[in-house]
Amino acid sequence: MIPAKEGCVVVTQVQPLEREEGQDVAKAWAHVRTNLRRSAGQRLFDQWLKPVVLVDGSDSLAVRLGLPSPFLTQWVKNHYAERLLLEFRAVLPGVRSVTLETIQDNDQRVLSAEPAPAPVAAARAESIVEPAERPSFDPRFTFDRFVVSTTNRVAFNAARSVAVPGTPMFSPLYLHAGTGQGKTHLMHAIGHAFLEANPGATAIYSTGERFMFEFVQALRNKDTLAFKKRLRSVDLLMIDDLQFIGGKDATQEEFFHTVNEFMSAGKRLVIAADRAPQALEGFEPRLVGRLGAGLVADIKPAELDLRRAIVERKLKDMPAVDMPVEVADLLAARITTNVRELEGALNRLVAYASLSNEAITIDFATSVLGEVLRTSQRRITIDEIQRAVSAHFEVKQLDLISARRAVAIARPRQIAMYLAKRLTTRSLPEIGRKFGNRDHSTVIHAVKRIEDLRSKDVEIDGAVRALMRTLEG
């Protein structure tokens, strides 16, 4: 899951947040939970972060948190360890470490998280959000964790150049791509890298919808000057999902002047939307011209190889997860809509396996993700598979459904059956009938045989991957 992008993100490295006198660890934990729920979104919080509890609480220097299962413990470590430490330090600056451990349900050391009676801290830097909210860039979204391929390399390199100290090569940087292709990841990565390279600098990340809401509120409160000052005083401004201000004339007017201000001052401006500037609906021509004045970089839909690399990258963060290569290939081959859905399916599969204590297999994955796989799958027919296999191995398509048992025919036939099981929703008996009325047990044997060979034979594995790319394309 990817945390919701609601609200603006204002990050500063000027000074740590102040702490109220007498604030103890339990109250600090209550405030941290409130921040996590707000920034991560209710759905993500309920699924992964709600089970986290405070253990002991007597040591304000080394905070200990517990979770009910090893899987949840590892997931939170991988995705939120750094964030938890930063959240605690904002409230209790003396905190040196935050550790996560697996605990029993009846552990007497667990303390309840009491609601914080009042905001425990206030940011010293000006922001366009309430200081108590204090969101930050998602620790998962860094350049090191972004998987690069030909479909996104220009956008990736452009994003990295924006974060480099000194005069930016171009401003604005305009990123465009469909939903879930990595725009938000790159923007958060820019924020991380820019603030790390420029101690004391400030940055704002917001959505177009939130920009509009804040501007309307400023108009109603007759406080537009303060709104402009807060927005334009930062060193890096990033606006995501800009398409949402289409048709909003007053908001576009203000945004136009903001763009001009950043371009004139030579400051960094990053904008993202779901389409190119010229394709935006309801936008004034002069604003479209400004948006295209810097660098426009698109991110194309992830190809099979990239999707497979993304699955492998995510699995590195889950060392306790044993996922066979054929299951990883299944996810990459079937879930083609966008990267976000691919990551969501992977998280769901791993969670179900952990909670049900089941091994991750093809059948288990198909059972858990059946509807997702069917919805995302391009309709590939067994006839297409047979044609592709016969062309690849230079055998006749009729040979694949014949009774011939020569290895030169039997192996391509087994690969075709394997692909039919992997890439179609046909049942085993249906697949058998398409291959010369063979029994379903023959199909099962073929699938297991190819799965085994893929782990041992580089040529077989390469042939299967090449065929999957051909069929998917």
N, C-alpha and C positions, 0 to 999 in steps of 0.2 A: 504494500500500500504506500501511497505517496501522501504526505500530509497536505491538508487543505491549504490553499493559498489565500485564505480569507485575511483581510486586513493588510496593513502596511508593515514592513519590517524596517526598523530604524536601528542601525548598529553604530556604536561609537566605541572608541578605545581611549577616550580621554581620561576618565577616572572610574574606579569601581563604584558600585552603588553603595549608598550609606546604609547602616544597619541601626535599627532601633535598640536602645539599651535594654538589656534583659531578655532579648529575643532568644528563645531556646531552639534546639534542633527540631522538636516536634512541630512547633509553629512555623519554622522555616520550611519544613517538609510540606506542610499544608499549603503554603504559598507556592512552592515549587510545583505541586500537583495542579494547582489552579492555572499556573502559567502553561504547563504542559497540555492541559485539556484545551486551553484557548488556542494555542499555537498549532497543535497537532490536528485538531479537529475531533469532534466527539466520537466518530466511528473508529478512527485509529487509536484514540485513547482507550476506549472501552475494550478493544480487541487485544492490545499489547501492553498498555501502561497502567491500566486500572488495577491489575493484580499486584503491582509493586507496593511493598509495605516497608515501613521504617523498622529496623531491628535495633533494639537496645535504646539508642538515642542519648546515652550518657556522655559520649565522646563527641565534642563539637569540632574536633580537628579531623577525625577519620569517620565519616558517615558510612553506615552499613545499611544496605537495602536488600530485601529478600523477595523471592518469587517462588511460586508453588511447584515449578517443574524445571528440569535442566534445560529443556528446549526454550522456554520463555526467558530463562536467565541468559542463555547464550544470545538470543535474539536482541534483547534489550542492551546487552553488552556491546554487540556489534553496531547497533544503530543509535544508541542514546547515551553511552558511557560519557563521552565528552560533553554532551549537552547537559547531563545531570550535574557534572562537576561545575560547569559554568553557572548554572542556575543556583546552586548552593553558595558558590562564592559571591554571587551578586547580593545574597542576603547575609551570609556569614563569611566575610572576607578571609577569616582564619582557616577555613576548611582546606586541608591538604589533599584529601583523597575521598573518593566515593567508590565503594566496592559493592558488587552485586553477588549474591549467593542464593543457593536453593535451600529453602527451609521447609519444615513440616507444618501441617495445618494447625497443630496445637502448640506451636512454639510460643512459650510464655514471654519471650523477649519482644514480641511484636507490639508496637505502639500504634494507637489510632491516629489518623491524620485529622486534627481539629481544624475547622475553618479558621483562616487567619482573620482576626477581628478588624484589621485595617491593613492597607498596603504597607508592606515591610520596607519598601525601598522606593526611591524616586530617582529616575535617571537625571543626570545633571545636564546632558546635552538636550537641546531643543529638538522636538520631534513633532510629527503630525499625527501621532497616536498618543493615547493616554500613557503617562510614564509607568504606571503600575503594570501595564501589559507586557512591556519589555520582551518582545519576541526577538529572535536572532536567526541568522542564516542556518539552514538545516545542515547539521554536521555530516550527513551522508552525501551531500551533493558537492563534491570537490572535483578538481580536474583529474586527480589521480584515479578517481572512481568512475570517470566517464570513459566508456568504451568507444574508441575512434575507428572509423572505416571511411571508405570513399564517399558514403552518403552524408557524412557530417564533418569531414575533416576541415573544410574551409571555415565553417562556423566555429569549430573548436579552436583553431589557430587564431581566428579573429578575437574570440573571447579571451584567450590567454594574453594577446597583445594589449587588450584594454586594461588588464590588471597590472601591467608593467609600469613601474614608476617613470615619471617624466611626462613630457607632452604626448598625449595620445595620438596615434597615427591617423585616427579618424574618429569623428563624432558627429552624428550618432552612429552606433552599431545597431543595425536593424536585423533581428533574427525572425525568420518566419518558417512555420512548419505546422502540420496537423497536430491534433491533440495527442499528448503522450509520447512525443518523439524526442524530448530532451531539452526543450527551450528553457524551462524553469531550472533544470539541473545546471545548465551553463550559467544562468544568471546568478544562482546562489554560489557557484564556483568562482565567478568573478568577484563577488562580494568577499568571500573568504580570502582569496589571493590578494586582492587590493588592500584590504585592511591589514593583512599580515605584512605586506611590503611597505605600507605607509602607516606606521604607528601614529595614533592621534587623529587620523583622518575619519571622516564620517560618510555614511552611505545610507540611502533609502531604497528599499524595494517595496513596490506597491503594485496593485493591479489597476487596470484602467477603470474598472467599476469603483474601486475604493477611491481613486483619485477624484472621480466625479462626485462621489458621496461627500468627501471632505470639502470639496470646492463649494458644493451646494450649501453645506452646513456653514461655511465661512460667509457665504452671501447672506444667509438668513440672520447670522449673528453680527453682520456688518463688520467682519474681521478679515476681509480679503488681504489686506496689507500684511498682516501677521502670517497668513497662510502662505503668501508668496515668499516672504522672508524665510520662513522655516524650510520651504521646499527648495528654494534656489541657493541656500547657503551651504548645502552639503557638497562634498567633493565628487560623489558618484551618485547618480540618479538612475534607477532602473524601473521601468514600467512594463508590466506583463499584461498580456491579453488586451492590447490596446483597442481591438475591434469593438469592444463594448461601449466606447464613447461615440460610435458612429451615429450621426444624426443629432447629437447633442451640441448645438451651436455654441452656447456660452462656455461649456467645458472645453470645446475645441479651441475657442479663442484664447482661453487661459493657457491651455497646453501649448499652443502655437508660440505664445510669448515665452513660455518656459523653455521650449526648444531653442528659440533664438538666443535666450540668455545664456544657456549652456554652450551653444556653438560659439557665441561671441567671446565668452570667457575662456574658451579652450578647455572646458571641463568635460568629464566623462558622462556620456548619456547612452544608455542601452535600452532598447525598446524591443518588445516581442509581440507577435500577433500570429494569427492562424493563416495569414495570406500575405502576399507581397503588397507594398504600399499602393501600387497602382490598382490593386484589386479590392482595396478596402471600400466598403459601401457606406455612403453617407458622410464622406470626409471632404473637406474643402480642398480644392486643387493646390492652394498655396501650402497647406499643411502636408499634403502628399509629397510635394516637391521638397520640403524640408526633411521629411523622413527618408527620402532617397538620396539626400545630399552626402551622406557619409558612406558607409559600406552596408550593402544589403546582402545577407547570407542566408541561404535556405538550408533546411535539413530535410532530406528526402526520407521517405519511409524506409525503415530498416530492412535490409535484405536478409536472406536466410543465414549467411555466415555471420553477420553482425548479431542477429538474434541469438545464435548459438553462442557467440562470444559473451554476450550479456548474461546468459544463463550461467556460463562457466564463471564469470566474474562474481555473480551473486552467490554462487555456491562456495566460493572461497571464503565468504563471510560466514559460512555455516559449516565449520569443520566437522561437526558431529553428524552431519547429514550424509547418508550413503545413498546417492542417486545414480543408478546405472546409466550408462551413456545413451542407451536407446530411449530412456524416459526424457533425458535432456533434449535429445533430438526431436522427440515427439512434440514437446512444448514449443521448440523453435520452429518446427515445420508447420504446426497447426495454428498457432496463435500469431496471426500476421497483421492484426488490426493496428496495434501500436505497442510501444515498449512498456507503457504503464500497465496495460492489460497482461502482458507477458510476465512482468514482475509480480503482479497481483495473483496470477495463476500459480506461479512458483511458490509464493508465500502460503497460499491456501493449501497447496498439496503438501508442503512440509509440515504445516500446522496439523492437518488431518492425520498425517502419518504419526506424528508425535503423540497427539491426543488419543489416538486409537491403538497405539503401540503396534502399528503395521509396517511391514517392509514396503518400500517404494518400488513398485513394479509397473509394467505397462498396464496390466489389468487394473491395478489399484488406481493409477493415474486416470485411466479411462472412466472408472467408476466415479471418482471424486470430481473430475473436470468434464464429465460427459457433455453437459450442455454448453460449456464454454468452448470445448473443442468443436462441437457441431456447428455452433454459431460462427466461429472464426474461420472455419475451414472452407477453402475454395473447393468447389465440387469437382473432384478428380474421379474419373471413372476407371474401372479395371481395364477396360479396353485401351485407354490412354496409357496406363502403366505397361500393359503388354507390348504396345507399340514402341514405347520408349526403351524398354528392356531389350527387345529384339534388335532395335537399331544400335544400342550401345554395345551389345555383345555380338552383333552381326550374325544373328540367327533368324530363322523365319518365325513369324508370329504363330503359325500353325504348329511349329515344333513345341511351343510352350504348352499347348493343350493336347499334345500327342502322348502316346504311351512310351516314347523313347526315354531310355534311362542313362544314356551316355552322359558323362560328367559335363561335357561341353553344352548339353541341353538341360540337364537336371539342375545345375547350379543357377543359371539364369532363371529357370522356372521357380526355384525356391526364393530367389531374390524378388521376383515379381509377386509371389504370394506374400512375402514379408512386407513389401511396400503396399500391397492391397489391404493388409491388416492395419498398417500404420496410417495410411493416407485416405482411407475410405471408411464409411460407417457400415459397410457390408458385414454380415455375420459370417462365421467360419463356414457353415454349409453353403452359403451363397458364393463365397470365394472358391470353394472346392468345385462347385458346379461350373464356374467360369473357366476352370482349368481342366477340362475334359471329364467332368463329373467325378472328380476325386472326392474321397471321404474327408470330413472335417478334421479327422486325426492326422491326415497327411499335411493339411495346412498348419496345424499346431506344430508338427515335427519340423516343417520348413521354417517357420518363424523362430523356433528355438535354435535351429541349426545356424541360421544367419546371425542371430544375436550372439551366439558363441563365436562364430567366425569373425565377426566385426571386432571383437576384443583381441583377436590373435593375428588376423590377416590384414595387413595394411592395404593391400590391393582390393580386397572385398569391401573394406570399410570405405575406401575412396570411391569405389564404384557406386555404392549405396548413396553416399553424400552427393555425388555428381548427378545421379538420377533424381534425387529429391529436389535438387536445385532446378533441374530441367522441368520436372513436372509442376513444381510450384510456380515457375516463371511463365 
